[in-house]
Every structure is written in structure tokens, then in C-alpha cells.
Amino acid sequence: MLMNNARDLRGKKKEELLKQLDDLKVELSQLRVAKVTGGAASKLSKIRVVRKSIARVLTVINQTQKENLRKFYKVSLAPLKCIHAYLMLKPQCFC
């Protein structure tokens, strides 16, 4: 369940992603409890991996949500050229 590629996650439905997100958050809370109680080093090193997996799932969810909004506004507001919707949804370039 850990270390999923974003490519694999993009193929899943939103419900599956939300379920996986909940599972990862539960696992993270269990690992944090193990950290406080003095768990094994293998569990402590797993915290970073779980946090990155949570971030990866959230990134895929947000990207697909924005892409769907871009498609919606491209069709419905094309003649209006709403600048606010465009600025909010324009692709970001991190060059």
C-alpha cells in the first residue's frame, strides 16, 4: 500500500483515493503512537514514507479536481472569458 506511483493513483477513482487516504491517515496515527511509546526503528522510519504517500494521494486528488474544473469552464465560460476562473485554474509552471 505504501509508495504508490502517481501514475498508478491517477488510474483510480476518487472514492478509492479517499479510502486509501483514510487508511494512510490511520496508519500514520498508529505510527505516531508507536513513536511516543518507544516503537522499533523500522516503524519510526516508516512515518516519512506514509507522510509522502498521503501527500502524493492529495496531490493526485487536487490535480484531477482542477483538471475537471478546467474542462468545465472551458466549455461553459468560453465566450465570457472570465478572468477570475482563468487565474484560479491556469496551469502553474515551476521552471
N, CA and C of each residue as an Amber inpcrd file, in Angstrom:
protein
   285
   0.8180000  -1.1890000   0.0000000   0.0000000   0.0000000   0.0000000
   0.8630000   1.2540000   0.0000000   2.0830000   1.1250000   0.4610000
   2.9580000   2.2760000   0.5170000   3.6790000   2.4640000  -0.8030000
   4.1920000   3.6690000  -0.9890000   4.9970000   4.0270000  -2.1480000
   4.2690000   3.7720000  -3.4660000   3.0990000   4.3330000  -3.5950000
   2.3810000   4.2510000  -4.8560000   2.9060000   5.3180000  -5.7980000
   2.9810000   4.9820000  -7.0540000   3.3430000   5.9670000  -8.0550000
   2.1370000   6.8370000  -8.3470000   2.3820000   8.0690000  -8.7190000
   1.2880000   8.9530000  -9.0860000   0.5810000   8.4260000 -10.3310000
   1.3200000   7.7440000 -11.1810000   0.7320000   7.1730000 -12.3960000
  -0.3230000   6.1330000 -12.0400000  -0.0270000   5.3090000 -11.0450000
  -0.9880000   4.2990000 -10.6070000  -2.1920000   4.9470000  -9.9400000
  -1.9390000   6.0040000  -9.1890000  -3.0260000   6.6680000  -8.4670000
  -3.9790000   7.3900000  -9.4130000  -3.4550000   7.9120000 -10.5140000
  -4.3170000   8.6350000 -11.4560000  -5.3280000   7.7130000 -12.1290000
  -5.0520000   6.4320000 -12.1430000  -5.9710000   5.4740000 -12.7440000
  -7.1190000   5.0830000 -11.8360000  -7.0630000   5.4840000 -10.5680000
  -8.1010000   5.1000000  -9.6160000  -9.2130000   6.1370000  -9.5740000
 -10.3630000   5.7070000  -9.0770000 -11.4930000   6.6120000  -8.9120000
 -11.3180000   7.4160000  -7.6300000 -12.1030000   8.4760000  -7.5240000
 -11.9770000   9.3670000  -6.3710000 -12.3240000   8.6530000  -5.0690000
 -13.3150000   7.7750000  -5.1000000 -13.7080000   7.0510000  -3.8900000
 -12.5730000   6.1570000  -3.3960000 -11.8970000   5.5050000  -4.3490000
 -10.7680000   4.6540000  -3.9820000  -9.6330000   5.4800000  -3.3850000
  -9.3940000   6.6500000  -3.9660000  -8.3360000   7.5150000  -3.4450000
  -8.6640000   8.0060000  -2.0390000  -9.9260000   8.3550000  -1.8080000
 -10.3140000   8.8220000  -0.4760000 -10.2100000   7.7040000   0.5540000
 -10.5500000   6.4820000   0.1500000 -10.4260000   5.3500000   1.0680000
  -8.9580000   5.0910000   1.3920000  -8.1150000   5.1610000   0.3740000
  -6.6890000   4.9640000   0.5980000  -6.1250000   6.0750000   1.4820000
  -6.6160000   7.2920000   1.2990000  -6.1720000   8.4100000   2.1270000
  -6.5400000   8.1880000   3.5890000  -7.7570000   7.7220000   3.8310000
  -8.1740000   7.4310000   5.2030000  -7.3170000   6.3300000   5.8220000
  -7.0370000   5.2860000   5.0440000  -6.1980000   4.1950000   5.5460000
  -4.7950000   4.6880000   5.9010000  -4.2510000   5.5420000   5.0490000
  -2.9140000   6.0660000   5.3120000  -2.8950000   6.9590000   6.5460000
  -3.9540000   7.7360000   6.7360000  -4.0100000   8.6040000   7.9150000
  -4.1260000   7.7850000   9.1950000  -4.8850000   6.6990000   9.1430000
  -4.9860000   5.8150000  10.3130000  -3.6260000   5.1890000  10.6050000
  -2.9590000   4.7520000   9.5550000  -1.6410000   4.1480000   9.7330000
  -0.6450000   5.1600000  10.3050000  -0.7270000   6.4070000   9.8420000
   0.1660000   7.4410000  10.3600000  -0.0870000   7.7010000  11.8390000
  -1.3540000   7.7240000  12.2310000  -1.6500000   7.9440000  13.6490000
  -1.1360000   6.7800000  14.4980000  -1.2370000   5.5660000  13.9890000
  -0.7090000   4.4130000  14.7210000   0.8130000   4.4800000  14.8390000
   1.4620000   4.9300000  13.7850000   2.9160000   5.0560000  13.8280000
   3.3510000   6.1520000  14.7990000   2.5720000   7.2170000  14.8720000
   2.9010000   8.2880000  15.8180000   2.7400000   7.8180000  17.2560000
   1.7310000   6.9870000  17.5030000   1.5660000   6.4110000  18.8410000
   2.7510000   5.5070000  19.1570000   3.1790000   4.7190000  18.1760000
   4.3310000   3.8390000  18.3780000   5.5920000   4.6540000  18.6430000
   5.6840000   5.8170000  18.0360000   6.8430000   6.6830000  18.2560000
   6.8830000   7.1680000  19.7000000   5.7250000   7.5560000  20.2280000
   5.6550000   8.0630000  21.5960000   5.9400000   6.9500000  22.5990000
   5.4370000   5.7570000  22.3120000   5.6170000   4.6460000  23.2460000
   6.9720000   3.9680000  23.0950000   7.7860000   4.4520000  22.1730000
   9.1190000   3.8820000  22.0080000   9.1260000   2.6720000  21.1100000
   8.5690000   2.8060000  19.9340000   8.4980000   1.6930000  18.9900000
   9.8370000   1.4080000  18.3360000   9.8330000   0.4090000  17.5010000
  11.0430000  -0.0150000  16.8030000  11.4640000   1.0400000  15.7790000
  12.7170000   0.9980000  15.4170000  13.2540000   1.9700000  14.4660000
  12.6240000   1.8110000  13.0870000  12.2310000   0.5890000  12.7480000
  11.6140000   0.3750000  11.4380000  10.2720000   1.0840000  11.3420000
   9.5460000   1.1310000  12.4580000   8.2680000   1.8400000  12.4530000
   8.4850000   3.3460000  12.3760000   9.5220000   3.8270000  13.0360000
   9.7800000   5.2610000  13.0280000  10.2060000   5.7420000  11.6500000
  10.9440000   4.9310000  10.9390000  11.3570000   5.3280000   9.5950000
  10.2010000   5.2340000   8.6040000   9.1790000   4.4890000   8.9510000
   8.0230000   4.3350000   8.0690000   7.1310000   5.5770000   8.0860000
   7.2690000   6.4250000   9.1070000   6.4540000   7.6380000   9.2130000
   6.6690000   8.5300000   7.9980000   7.9160000   8.6920000   7.6020000
   8.2240000   9.5540000   6.4630000   7.5920000   9.0200000   5.1810000
   7.6490000   7.7280000   4.9950000   7.0910000   7.1050000   3.7880000
   5.5780000   7.2970000   3.7420000   4.9170000   7.1370000   4.8910000
   3.4600000   7.2830000   4.9400000   3.0730000   8.7360000   4.6810000
   3.8240000   9.6700000   5.2480000   3.5200000  11.0860000   5.0200000
   3.6540000  11.4470000   3.5480000   4.6820000  10.9330000   2.9040000
   4.8570000  11.2030000   1.4770000   3.7510000  10.5530000   0.6460000
   3.2960000   9.3930000   1.0630000   2.1990000   8.7350000   0.3500000
   0.9090000   9.5340000   0.4910000   0.6740000  10.0820000   1.6820000
  -0.5040000  10.9300000   1.8940000  -0.4220000  12.1520000   0.9900000
   0.7370000  12.7760000   0.9300000   0.9110000  13.9530000   0.0770000
   0.6990000  13.6010000  -1.3890000   1.1610000  12.4340000  -1.7910000
   1.0100000  12.0010000  -3.1800000  -0.4660000  11.8070000  -3.5330000
  -1.2210000  11.1830000  -2.6340000  -2.6510000  10.9540000  -2.8780000
  -3.3900000  12.2870000  -2.9400000  -3.0890000  13.1930000  -2.0120000
  -3.7440000  14.5010000  -2.0150000  -3.4040000  15.2920000  -3.2720000
  -2.1770000  15.1780000  -3.7370000  -1.7770000  15.8700000  -4.9590000
  -2.5630000  15.3610000  -6.1550000  -2.7120000  14.0620000  -6.2610000
  -3.4610000  13.4880000  -7.3870000  -4.9230000  13.9050000  -7.3150000
  -5.5060000  13.9070000  -6.1210000  -6.9030000  14.3260000  -5.9610000
  -7.0710000  15.7710000  -6.4040000  -6.1800000  16.6500000  -5.9550000
  -6.2910000  18.0640000  -6.3060000  -6.0470000  18.3050000  -7.7870000
  -5.1110000  17.5870000  -8.3760000  -4.8380000  17.7630000  -9.8000000
  -6.0210000  17.3290000 -10.6580000  -6.6310000  16.2090000 -10.3140000
  -7.7790000  15.7620000 -11.1010000  -8.9650000  16.6930000 -10.9060000
  -9.1180000  17.2190000  -9.7020000 -10.2060000  18.1590000  -9.4400000
 -10.0280000  19.4340000 -10.2720000  -8.8080000  19.9580000 -10.3020000
  -8.5420000  21.1620000 -11.0880000  -8.7160000  20.9020000 -12.5790000
  -8.2850000  19.7430000 -13.0310000  -8.4220000  19.4180000 -14.4520000
  -9.8910000  19.3390000 -14.8560000 -10.7210000  18.7560000 -13.9990000
 -12.1530000  18.6960000 -14.2900000 -12.7650000  20.0870000 -14.3110000
 -12.3320000  20.9630000 -13.4130000 -12.8380000  22.3350000 -13.4160000
 -12.3880000  23.0830000 -14.6620000 -11.1520000  22.8460000 -15.0950000
 -10.6770000  23.4840000 -16.3260000 -11.5400000  23.0810000 -17.5170000
 -11.8510000  21.7910000 -17.5970000 -12.6960000  21.3190000 -18.6950000
 -14.0790000  21.9410000 -18.6210000 -14.6310000  22.0330000 -17.4090000
 -15.9660000  22.5990000 -17.2360000 -15.9980000  24.0620000 -17.6560000
 -15.0310000  24.8510000 -17.1900000 -15.0320000  26.2720000 -17.5050000
 -14.6390000  26.5440000 -18.9470000 -13.8830000  25.6560000 -19.5470000
 -13.5270000  25.8380000 -20.9450000 -14.7700000  25.7440000 -21.8210000
 -15.6710000  24.8510000 -21.4600000 -16.8920000  24.6610000 -22.2420000
 -17.9370000  25.7100000 -21.8950000 -18.1670000  25.9390000 -20.5950000
 -19.2920000  26.7820000 -20.1960000 -18.9860000  28.2730000 -20.2390000
 -17.7530000  28.6750000 -19.9720000 -17.4380000  30.0970000 -19.9080000
 -16.5220000  30.5600000 -21.0310000 -16.4360000  29.8100000 -22.0850000
 -15.5530000  30.1870000 -23.1800000 -15.9150000  31.5400000 -23.7790000
 -17.2000000  31.8350000 -24.0280000 -17.4990000  33.1450000 -24.6050000
 -17.3300000  34.2920000 -23.6080000 -17.4530000  34.0140000 -22.3210000
 -17.3770000  35.0840000 -21.3270000 -15.9400000  35.4670000 -20.9830000
 -15.0320000  34.5250000 -21.0990000 -13.6260000  34.7380000 -20.7680000
 -13.4790000  35.3120000 -19.3590000 -13.9990000  34.5920000 -18.4130000
 -13.9560000  35.0110000 -17.0130000 -12.5070000  34.9680000 -16.5220000
 -11.9480000  36.1230000 -16.2070000 -10.5400000  36.2120000 -15.8330000
 -10.2740000  35.5720000 -14.4800000 -11.2280000  35.6490000 -13.5590000
 -11.0050000  35.0850000 -12.2310000 -10.9120000  33.5610000 -12.2870000
 -11.7890000  32.9460000 -13.0420000 -11.7470000  31.4930000 -13.1700000
 -10.4650000  31.0690000 -13.8760000 -10.0450000  31.8540000 -14.8520000
  -8.8230000  31.5200000 -15.5730000  -7.6080000  31.5880000 -14.6580000
  -7.5100000  32.6590000 -13.8800000  -6.3580000  32.8170000 -12.9990000
  -6.3230000  31.7490000 -11.9220000  -7.4970000  31.3410000 -11.4690000
  -7.5630000  30.3470000 -10.4200000  -7.1730000  28.9590000 -10.9410000
  -7.4480000  28.6940000 -12.1890000  -7.2850000  27.3460000 -12.7230000
  -6.1600000  27.2060000 -13.7380000  -5.4100000  28.2710000 -13.9860000
  -4.3630000  28.1620000 -15.0040000  -3.2640000  27.2160000 -14.5400000
  -2.6560000  26.5140000 -15.4610000  -1.5740000  25.6000000 -15.0900000
  -0.3850000  26.3860000 -14.5590000   0.2370000  25.8570000 -13.5250000
   1.3840000  26.5280000 -12.9420000   2.6570000  25.9580000 -13.5340000
   3.6000000  26.8240000 -13.7890000   4.8820000  26.4080000 -14.3350000
   5.9560000  26.6230000 -13.2780000   6.5940000  25.5420000 -12.8690000
   7.6770000  25.6290000 -11.8990000   8.9890000  25.3440000 -12.6180000
   9.3960000  26.2930000 -13.4150000  10.6140000  26.1170000 -14.2170000
  11.8430000  26.5300000 -13.4500000
